[in-house]
């Protein structure tokens, strides 16, 4: 359905935050490292959404 992809993106982001915060010990580390990982997450989601939008637009 139409909520499948947004639900997957939300679950991916939550899993990323959990793994980065706890298993990579960034929760107790310098905040600069956390911001670098979160910037990577937002960049990856942005590229993914742009690629999906491009395919959706050109495959019509």
N, C-alpha and C positions, 0 to 999 in steps of 0.2 A: 503494500500500500504506500501511500504518500508519506507516511511517518517512519518508514523503515530506514531510509538513509539518515535522516536527522537523529533517530534513536541510536544508530550505529556510531555516528560521529560523537554523540554525547558520551556513550559508553567508552569509546576510544579515549576521549579526553580525560574521563574519570580514572581509567586504568593507568594512563600516562602519569597523572598527578600522584596516584598512589605509589606506583613503582618508583618514580623519581624522588618522592618525599621520604619514603620509608626504606626501601631497599638500597637506594643509592645514598642514603643518609644526608640528603640536602635539606631536610627539615631543620637540622641543627647546625648547618654550615652557613657560610657567607651568603647573603641574599643575592649577590651578584650572580652566583652560579645558578640559583633558582630562576632568576629572571632570564638568563641565557637559555635554559631548557624550556621555559614557558614561551619565549620568543620563537624557538624552534617549533614548538607545538603549533602555535598560531600560524606560522609560516607554512608548515606542512598542511594544515587544514585549509588555508587559503589557496594553496596551489592545487589541492585535491578538488575543492569546490570549483575553482576556475577551469580545471580540466574537464570535470563533469559537465559544467555549463557549456563549454566549447563543444564537446561531443553531442550534447543535447541540441545545441543550436544548429550544428552543421549536418547532423544526421536526420533532420526533419525532411 
